[in-house]
Amino acid sequence: MAGKGSSKLSFDVRALFAGCASRFTPYIPFFIFALALFLRLLPGERMVDDAYITFRYARNIVNGLGFVYNPGERVMGTTTPLYTLLMAGLSFVLRTQNFPALARWVNALADAATCALLVSLGETLSGQRRVGIAAGLIYAVAAFSVTFAVGGMETSIYILLIVLTALLYLRQNPGWAVAATLALLTRPDALIFLGPLWLDYILRILLKLRNTKYGILNSQFSIHKTVAFFIFPLIVWLLFATFYFGTPIPHSIAAKSVTYQLQPEEAFVRLWQHYSTPFYEQATLFNLPYGNFWPLPGIVLYLSLYLISALAFLRRDSRATAILLYPWLYFATFAIANPLIFRWYLTPPLPFYFLGLLGGLSHIANSLSQRLTSYVLRFTFPALCALFIFFSLRAWVLAPDHGPARPAPDMAWFKLEQLYTQVGKELAPQLTAQTVIAAGDIGALGYFSGARILDTIGLVSPESVPYYPLPKDQLVINYAISANLIADRKPDYVVFLEVYGRKTLLADSRFTANYTLIKKIATDIYGSDGMLVYQRK
């Protein structure tokens, strides 16, 4: 009798637990939303330099100067027109020009929405809600997400739009085309995601065609409506950009392709490292003996998990093909193009990569629990997810050594931006509307000084591009300022890290004869001997 009672009690406890879980489950996306929002508001503002370029464009729009960086110069120097217009629109409506604060709130809300959507996307792809819940939780704490949300970049809006596109596409909602075109207007590399998606869509439409009038007309109407949703906003922007800037192609793309000089394998190696440590495992494993070898087995392990999940997802819905290809097409595209991999380039594939890895893990856990009776195996998936969250949290620091004294990802580093902010604010009272400052990192300096900027990389200054690439013997790192550019353009001030000019400006007699060092700020960033501020004599 005692044995039967114990069994009954065990059954009742499990049933009670299952009942509580089922009642709580519908509220999980709201909890994840709130967690993600909190974690993005917690660190405070830790702006990335490039974000200030967007803010200056937006500020000039609001102030009636036009879609320009330097007043009177119509140069398409931003790759994120939608985010720029969003910042300008919110500034106008809310009557504030505190763009860093606007960006932080917009990005926090966007990332929170992304984390909540991942719950639905994971369940749609895998048929298991726990895959989506795990992906949402891990992305909520991921350093690569939080860093650029608090850094003011467009990354959060972009990822929200491609995740929404994927979910709507799988649900066969024509609204996916609207989300897709908005994603493309936020980042041009959305083409990596959208190209296969459109190919899949068109092939499916063609396969649906029947030799009946109804079937043909119905399919034609469907594709025309979807294409119209995608094309119309895009055409509006392309016409405006062509008329206003002279080209719809951002000038920054061409500038970056010639200014930075890299080894042929640099992008590939950086992407390999990233894909083998998606949960920021290096913060933990690299401190262990032989832990620095983790990228070798790591890429094999994670690729295997991804392939397992891909097969399982495709058996459920072959529409997932284009979505599952995205992380690896992203890897291949950037590895072949070999641009300088800025940190925020590494974030977009992560939500889909997480879903693939967690889907594979869940599939293996399910297979083991069906074959083996051990009760412990039921906790394999949540235990490993907890480990991934632990790895991700190890990327955070409770007390950063600069900026707001609040917990933040260790990679949310902005010491360079702080230096440029200091210089910009100090120079601002001395400047006129005609003053020109030359610099390679123009974001914070241009935003806080308000001066006309000669961008020595060429993002907003097309006149700089012909001076590059420089001979390799003039480089200390992957970039240096052209001495000929400064000699020809004669800016009033030149602000740069010493390493940018060690073998060019500082070794050029024309520069040393015509410019005086008025300030040196101690720093060893990138191996520099300080940040230097020169004024024309």
Secondary structure by P-SEA (a helix, b strand, c coil): caaaaaaaaaaaaaaaaaaaaaaaccaaaaaaaaaaaaaaacccccccaaaaaaaaaaaaaaacccccccccccccccccaaaaaaaaaaaaaacccaaaaaaaaaaaaaaaaaaaaaaaaaaaacccaaaaaaaaaaaaacaaaaaaaaaccaaaaaaaaaaaaaaaaaacccaaaaaaaaaaaacccaaaaaaaaaaaaaaaaaaaccccaaaaaaaaaaaaaaaaaccaaaaaaaaaaaaaccccccaaaaaaacccccccaaaaaaaaaaaacccccccccccccccccccaaaaaaaaaaaaaaaaaaaaaccccccccaaaaaaaaaaaaacccccccccccaaaaaaaaaaaaaaaaaaaaaaacccccccaaaaaaaaaaaaaaaaacccccccccccccccccccaaaaaaaaaaaaacccccccbbbbbcccaaaaaaacccccccccccccccccccccccccccccbbbbaaaaaaacccccccccccccccccccaaaaacccccccccccccccccbbbbbcc
